[in-house]
């Protein structure tokens, strides 16, 4: 299901009556699907008009308000539709409301190696409301932020088969109360979070990735890492707990020393403060 750029979805459930996006099988027979079931449909794709960190954006060319950089969201053949484009000039773009929403059993592979995330957010702006959202048993990421500035809270990523929280292309939103629990049966889960500063060819382009997250609780699947950090990533995690992972961090660093993780730390752009990493398999207590 694609919420196109410029459109809005108003999916506002309640705690007692959440809105459920799921497979027909679960609707017809609630007990028919199990923890190893996924790829029964695609997922929820939400596209907006926020600024992407590509050449020619309004950070580098303030006059370029009529032809800003845009991209096509992953999971579809290139050039297949104007409906899959995202990006623009409005970081405060309002794409609607997702509140008390559960997204289940998705991740269908429409093209080779292009599964759909449970919730895909492409350049979604800060005027959008996303809170109390669960993604359950998706074959790809639970949620992936492709740039954008949307703020999210009370997010539950449960038993998804790639990352729980994935982000790139200069995502700059805020998050609070992010919960993840990963699975170790079937295809299992990958990293708790895979975070990339931006995948434009020119890594120096603003706006840089800088999410700020408080009160995350992530439970791993014993044989995976909590974080995979890639070149140019900067962001903040505060007051959070990580447990049952094999290790805390994998760093895939940039060749260019001006864009690597060490530079982000030195410049104060990457912060992990007041967090607890507990029961990590490869932690020997020495660092």
Secondary structure as UniProt FT lines:
FT   STRAND          2..3
FT   TURN            5..6
FT   STRAND          9..12
FT   STRAND          19..21
FT   HELIX           24..28
FT   TURN            30..31
FT   TURN            35..36
FT   STRAND          44..47
FT   TURN            55..56
FT   TURN            58..60
FT   TURN            62..63
FT   STRAND          71..72
FT   TURN            74..75
FT   TURN            78..79
FT   HELIX           82..84
FT   STRAND          85..86
FT   TURN            91..92
FT   STRAND          96..104
FT   STRAND          109..111
FT   TURN            112..113
FT   STRAND          114..115
FT   STRAND          119..122
FT   TURN            126..127
FT   STRAND          129..136
FT   STRAND          143..146
FT   STRAND          151..158
FT   STRAND          165..168
FT   STRAND          174..181
FT   TURN            186..187
FT   STRAND          193..195
FT   TURN            203..204
FT   STRAND          211..214
FT   STRAND          217..219
FT   STRAND          225..230
FT   TURN            231..232
FT   STRAND          235..238
FT   STRAND          241..243
FT   STRAND          247..252
FT   TURN            257..258
FT   HELIX           261..266
FT   TURN            267..268
FT   STRAND          270..273
FT   STRAND          276..278
FT   TURN            281..282
//
